[in-house]
Amino acid sequence: MQCSFDDIRRKEVIDITDGERLGYIDDVRVDLSDSSVTALVIYGRPRLFGILGRDADIIIPCSSIRVVGGEVILIKRTAAGSLSESTNTNGIVIKKSSQRSAENY
């Protein structure tokens, strides 16, 4: 199956372990050595209209994706709420920094 980035951006990401809606895809990570998409990125929500920064970004490796449907992408985490600042057992990562830098991409 092939789809464009524009199609992916319109899909909501939902965790199938607890039904949590994580948000919509904002960006992708690409491995330039083999031109493959390695992860989907959901930017953290702005706090107080962005004045107080943003929540942590959610980085979802492609290995965590279970189903890509017409309107949603279903992912699976091992335990509800197991997102952390480092990689959990399924590889889902939340970056704790509220500022984006070139080294994060």
Backbone as a printed PyTorch tensor [residue, N CA C, xyz], in Angstrom:
tensor([[[ 0.8330, -1.1800,  0.0000],
         [ 0.0000,  0.0000,  0.0000],
         [ 0.8760,  1.2410,  0.0000]],

        [[ 0.5130,  2.2010, -0.8060],
         [ 1.2260,  3.4650, -0.8600],
         [ 0.2570,  4.5960, -0.5620]],

        [[ 0.7460,  5.6030,  0.1300],
         [-0.0630,  6.8060,  0.3550],
         [ 0.8790,  7.9970,  0.5110]],

        [[ 0.3650,  9.1500,  0.2410],
         [ 1.1790, 10.3610,  0.3000],
         [ 1.2260, 10.8910,  1.7320]],

        [[ 2.1680, 11.7770,  1.9830],
         [ 2.2700, 12.4110,  3.2960],
         [ 1.0070, 13.2100,  3.5930]],

        [[ 0.4350, 13.8040,  2.5770],
         [-0.8010, 14.5660,  2.7550],
         [-1.9240, 13.6560,  3.2540]],

        [[-1.9820, 12.4240,  2.7450],
         [-2.9920, 11.4610,  3.2200],
         [-2.7200, 11.0540,  4.6700]],

        [[-1.4560, 10.8190,  5.0160],
         [-1.0820, 10.4030,  6.3760],
         [-1.4030, 11.5030,  7.3800]],

        [[-1.1550, 12.7610,  7.0230],
         [-1.3890, 13.8730,  7.9500],
         [-2.8400, 13.9890,  8.3790]],

        [[-3.7520, 13.5160,  7.5990],
         [-5.1770, 13.6350,  7.9100],
         [-5.6940, 12.4820,  8.7640]],

        [[-4.8170, 11.5670,  9.1440],
         [-5.2400, 10.4080,  9.9260],
         [-4.9440, 10.6110, 11.4160]],

        [[-5.8970, 10.2270, 12.2340],
         [-5.7210, 10.3190, 13.6780],
         [-5.0520,  9.0330, 14.1770]],

        [[-4.1780,  9.1570, 15.1690],
         [-3.4920,  8.0090, 15.7310],
         [-4.1750,  7.6110, 17.0400]],

        [[-4.5280,  6.3250, 17.1420],
         [-5.2030,  5.8130, 18.3270],
         [-4.4550,  4.5820, 18.8170]],

        [[-4.2400,  4.5210, 20.1350],
         [-3.6140,  3.3580, 20.7560],
         [-4.6850,  2.3060, 21.0030]],

        [[-4.4860,  1.0900, 20.4760],
         [-5.5240,  0.0680, 20.5960],
         [-5.5460, -0.5990, 21.9710]],

        [[-4.5080, -0.3960, 22.7900],
         [-4.5070, -1.0190, 24.1120],
         [-5.4890, -0.3520, 25.0630]],

        [[-5.6460,  0.9730, 24.9440],
         [-6.5610,  1.6670, 25.8450],
         [-7.4960,  2.6510, 25.1380]],

        [[-7.4150,  2.7320, 23.8250],
         [-8.2990,  3.6150, 23.0690],
         [-7.9160,  5.0850, 23.1300]],

        [[-6.7310,  5.3980, 23.6410],
         [-6.3020,  6.7900, 23.7750],
         [-6.0540,  7.4120, 22.4020]],

        [[-6.6090,  8.5910, 22.2050],
         [-6.3630,  9.3440, 20.9800],
         [-5.1080, 10.1790, 21.1780]],

        [[-4.0810,  9.8770, 20.4020],
         [-2.8030, 10.5520, 20.5670],
         [-2.7030, 11.8320, 19.7580]],

        [[-3.4490, 11.9550, 18.6950],
         [-3.4190, 13.1530, 17.8630],
         [-3.2700, 12.7990, 16.3990]],

        [[-2.9410, 13.8100, 15.6130],
         [-2.7730, 13.6510, 14.1720],
         [-1.2960, 13.7220, 13.8190]],

        [[-0.9110, 13.0260, 12.7740],
         [ 0.4790, 12.9970, 12.3260],
         [ 0.8870, 14.3900, 11.8490]],

        [[ 2.0210, 14.8700, 12.3550],
         [ 2.5480, 16.1670, 11.9510],
         [ 3.7890, 16.0520, 11.0780]],

        [[ 4.5370, 14.9680, 11.2360],
         [ 5.8050, 14.8440, 10.5270],
         [ 6.1690, 13.3670, 10.4270]],

        [[ 7.1570, 13.0650,  9.6200],
         [ 7.6820, 11.7050,  9.5080],
         [ 9.1990, 11.7630,  9.6210]],

        [[ 9.7930, 10.6600, 10.0220],
         [11.2460, 10.5260, 10.0170],
         [11.6110,  9.5610,  8.9090]],

        [[12.6130,  9.9380,  8.1310],
         [13.0250,  9.1520,  6.9780],
         [14.4830,  8.7430,  7.1420]],

        [[14.7690,  7.4650,  6.8740],
         [16.1370,  6.9720,  6.8470],
         [16.6730,  7.2350,  5.4460]],

        [[17.6140,  8.1520,  5.3440],
         [18.1170,  8.5540,  4.0330],
         [18.9720,  7.4840,  3.3610]],

        [[19.5080,  6.5590,  4.1410],
         [20.3530,  5.5320,  3.5250],
         [19.5500,  4.5650,  2.6560]],

        [[18.3070,  4.2790,  3.0340],
         [17.4960,  3.3850,  2.2020],
         [16.1430,  3.9880,  1.8240]],

        [[15.9750,  5.2670,  2.0580],
         [14.7650,  6.0150,  1.6690],
         [13.4820,  5.4170,  2.2260]],

        [[13.5340,  5.0030,  3.4900],
         [12.3350,  4.4400,  4.1100],
         [11.8730,  5.3020,  5.2830]],

        [[10.5760,  5.3090,  5.5170],
         [10.0170,  6.0320,  6.6570],
         [10.2410,  5.1770,  7.8900]],

        [[10.8540,  5.7380,  8.9240],
         [11.1550,  4.9780, 10.1340],
         [10.2020,  5.2850, 11.2810]],

        [[ 9.6120,  6.4830, 11.3040],
         [ 8.7390,  6.8380, 12.4180],
         [ 7.7730,  7.9430, 12.0100]],

        [[ 6.6660,  7.9930, 12.7380],
         [ 5.6940,  9.0700, 12.5960],
         [ 5.8290,  9.9760, 13.8150]],

        [[ 5.6420, 11.2730, 13.6340],
         [ 5.8130, 12.2290, 14.7250],
         [ 4.5190, 13.0020, 14.9310]],

        [[ 4.0980, 13.0850, 16.1850],
         [ 2.9690, 13.9240, 16.5830],
         [ 3.5480, 15.0090, 17.4820]],

        [[ 3.4620, 16.2610, 17.0620],
         [ 4.0000, 17.3510, 17.8670],
         [ 3.1950, 17.5010, 19.1500]],

        [[ 3.8730, 17.8830, 20.2170],
         [ 3.2080, 18.1200, 21.4910],
         [ 2.2410, 19.2880, 21.3940]],

        [[ 1.1920, 19.2180, 22.1620],
         [ 0.1800, 20.2830, 22.1520],
         [ 0.7150, 21.5360, 22.8310]],

        [[ 0.3710, 22.7060, 22.2900],
         [ 0.8270, 23.9470, 22.9310],
         [ 0.1450, 24.1360, 24.2880]],

        [[ 0.9080, 24.6240, 25.2530],
         [ 0.3580, 24.9230, 26.5720],
         [ 0.0970, 26.4220, 26.6540]],

        [[-1.1030, 26.7860, 26.9930],
         [-1.5380, 28.1810, 27.0890],
         [-1.1930, 28.9340, 25.8040]],

        [[-1.7300, 28.4170, 24.7030],
         [-1.5570, 29.0120, 23.3690],
         [-0.1000, 29.1180, 22.9520]],

        [[ 0.7510, 28.2620, 23.4840],
         [ 2.1600, 28.2600, 23.1230],
         [ 3.0290, 29.1530, 23.9770]],

        [[ 2.4190, 29.9460, 24.8420],
         [ 3.1950, 30.8570, 25.6930],
         [ 4.0730, 30.0710, 26.6630]],

        [[ 3.5560, 28.9600, 27.1690],
         [ 4.3000, 28.1400, 28.1190],
         [ 4.9960, 26.9640, 27.4400]],

        [[ 5.2040, 27.0610, 26.1510],
         [ 5.8850, 25.9980, 25.4190],
         [ 4.9150, 24.9370, 24.9350]],

        [[ 5.4390, 23.7570, 24.7240],
         [ 4.6470, 22.6390, 24.2070],
         [ 4.8390, 21.4220, 25.1020]],

        [[ 3.8540, 20.5110, 25.0170],
         [ 4.0290, 19.2010, 25.6310],
         [ 5.0680, 18.4390, 24.8160]],

        [[ 5.4700, 17.3020, 25.3030],
         [ 6.4780, 16.4940, 24.6230],
         [ 5.9470, 15.9500, 23.2980]],

        [[ 6.8330, 15.8390, 22.3070],
         [ 6.4730, 15.2310, 21.0290],
         [ 6.3530, 13.7210, 21.2060]],

        [[ 5.4880, 13.1020, 20.4290],
         [ 5.3380, 11.6500, 20.4480],
         [ 5.9180, 11.1120, 19.1460]],

        [[ 6.8850, 10.2150, 19.2680],
         [ 7.5250,  9.6060, 18.1000],
         [ 7.1300,  8.1370, 18.0760]],

        [[ 6.4810,  7.7360, 16.9990],
         [ 5.9510,  6.3770, 16.8850],
         [ 6.7010,  5.6390, 15.7880]],

        [[ 7.5090,  4.6450, 16.1400],
         [ 8.2010,  3.8720, 15.1090],
         [ 7.2070,  3.0800, 14.2690]],

        [[ 7.5300,  2.8670, 13.0390],
         [ 6.6320,  2.1410, 12.1270],
         [ 6.3520,  0.7220, 12.5940]],

        [[ 7.2310,  0.1410, 13.3840],
         [ 7.0090, -1.2190, 13.8910],
         [ 5.8390, -1.2890, 14.8740]],

        [[ 5.4210, -0.1440, 15.4370],
         [ 4.3000, -0.1130, 16.3810],
         [ 2.9520,  0.0250, 15.6900]],

        [[ 2.9650,  0.3060, 14.3900],
         [ 1.7130,  0.4890, 13.6540],
         [ 1.0830, -0.8710, 13.3930]],

        [[-0.2000, -0.9970, 13.7180],
         [-0.9180, -2.2520, 13.4990],
         [-1.8390, -2.1660, 12.2920]],

        [[-2.5910, -1.0550, 12.1480],
         [-3.5440, -0.9110, 11.0480],
         [-3.5330,  0.5340, 10.5740]],

        [[-3.5280,  0.7130,  9.2530],
         [-3.7190,  2.0340,  8.6630],
         [-5.0480,  1.9930,  7.9420]],

        [[-6.0160,  2.7100,  8.4910],
         [-7.3500,  2.7310,  7.9080],
         [-7.5970,  3.9870,  7.1140]],

        [[-8.8270,  4.1850,  6.7140],
         [-9.1870,  5.3510,  5.9280],
         [-9.0690,  6.6540,  6.6830]],

        [[-9.3590,  6.6300,  7.9910],
         [-9.3290,  7.8560,  8.7830],
         [-8.4340,  7.7730, 10.0100]],

        [[-8.0050,  6.5740, 10.3940],
         [-7.1920,  6.4200, 11.6000],
         [-6.0050,  5.5020, 11.3620]],

        [[-5.0080,  5.6500, 12.2260],
         [-3.8690,  4.7430, 12.2920],
         [-3.9020,  4.1490, 13.6900]],

        [[-3.9520,  2.8240, 13.7750],
         [-3.9770,  2.1530, 15.0610],
         [-2.5820,  1.6580, 15.4030]],

        [[-2.1370,  1.9990, 16.6090],
         [-0.8370,  1.5380, 17.0870],
         [-1.0630,  0.7080, 18.3440]],

        [[-0.0370, -0.0510, 18.7280],
         [-0.1530, -0.8550, 19.9450],
         [ 1.0500, -0.6300, 20.8400]],

        [[ 0.7530, -0.2470, 22.0740],
         [ 1.7740, -0.1440, 23.1070],
         [ 1.6420, -1.3650, 24.0040]],

        [[ 2.6990, -1.7220, 24.6940],
         [ 2.6520, -2.9080, 25.5540],
         [ 1.7870, -2.6870, 26.7760]],

        [[ 1.8460, -1.4980, 27.3740],
         [ 1.0350, -1.1920, 28.5560],
         [ 0.4760,  0.2140, 28.4130]],

        [[-0.7340,  0.4260, 28.9040],
         [-1.3610,  1.7440, 28.8080],
         [-0.5180,  2.7660, 29.5520]],

        [[-0.3160,  3.9070, 28.8990],
         [ 0.4270,  4.9860, 29.5260],
         [ 1.9090,  4.7180, 29.6480]],

        [[ 2.4600,  3.8180, 28.8590],
         [ 3.8640,  3.4510, 29.0060],
         [ 4.8030,  4.3650, 28.2270]],

        [[ 4.3070,  5.4540, 27.6950],
         [ 5.1850,  6.3750, 26.9960],
         [ 6.1190,  7.0330, 28.0040]],

        [[ 7.3660,  7.1590, 27.6600],
         [ 8.3340,  7.7580, 28.5670],
         [ 9.3180,  8.5850, 27.7640]],

        [[10.2880,  9.1750, 28.4700],
         [11.2550,  9.9900, 27.7570],
         [12.2530,  9.1470, 26.9870]],

        [[12.3280,  7.8830, 27.2840],
         [13.1880,  6.9860, 26.5270],
         [12.3180,  5.9690, 25.8030]],

        [[12.9550,  5.0850, 25.0830],
         [12.2160,  4.1020, 24.3100],
         [11.6410,  3.0300, 25.2310]],

        [[10.3380,  2.7290, 25.0800],
         [ 9.7640,  1.6210, 25.8380],
         [ 9.9470,  0.3400, 25.0500]],

        [[ 9.3340, -0.7570, 25.4660],
         [ 9.5800, -2.0410, 24.8160],
         [ 9.0930, -2.0850, 23.3800]],

        [[ 8.1230, -1.2530, 23.0260],
         [ 7.6590, -1.2040, 21.6390],
         [ 8.3730, -0.1250, 20.8490]],

        [[ 9.2210,  0.6450, 21.4830],
         [ 9.9840,  1.6480, 20.7780],
         [ 9.2940,  2.9890, 20.6320]],

        [[ 8.1770,  3.2040, 21.3050],
         [ 7.5130,  4.5080, 21.2150],
         [ 8.2510,  5.4720, 22.1260]],

        [[ 8.5730,  6.6350, 21.5980],
         [ 9.4010,  7.5900, 22.3160],
         [ 8.6660,  8.9130, 22.4630]],

        [[ 8.8230,  9.5300, 23.6240],
         [ 8.3670, 10.9060, 23.8050],
         [ 9.5960, 11.7330, 24.1160]],

        [[ 9.7980, 12.7820, 23.3490],
         [10.8980, 13.6850, 23.6250],
         [10.4360, 14.6560, 24.6940]],

        [[11.2260, 14.8360, 25.7430],
         [10.8440, 15.7040, 26.8460],
         [11.1300, 17.1700, 26.5680]],

        [[12.0530, 17.4690, 25.6730],
         [12.3810, 18.8660, 25.4290],
         [11.2560, 19.5550, 24.6810]],

        [[10.9860, 20.8000, 25.0490],
         [ 9.9140, 21.5390, 24.3950],
         [10.4290, 22.3390, 23.2120]],

        [[11.7520, 22.3720, 23.0290],
         [12.3090, 23.1010, 21.8990],
         [12.8140, 22.1030, 20.8730]],

        [[12.5930, 22.4160, 19.6230],
         [13.0630, 21.5570, 18.5480],
         [14.4320, 22.0580, 18.0880]],

        [[15.3170, 21.1480, 17.8520],
         [16.6360, 21.5300, 17.3510],
         [16.9550, 20.6560, 16.1470]],

        [[18.0010, 21.0510, 15.4360],
         [18.3730, 20.3070, 14.2310],
         [18.8270, 18.8860, 14.5840]],

        [[19.3870, 18.6810, 15.7780],
         [19.8480, 17.3430, 16.1480],
         [18.6890, 16.3730, 16.4000]],

        [[17.4810, 16.8760, 16.6360],
         [16.3310, 16.0130, 16.8550],
         [15.7620, 15.4770, 15.5550]],

        [[16.2300, 15.9470, 14.4380],
         [15.6610, 15.5150, 13.1500],
         [16.6750, 14.8550, 12.3010]]])
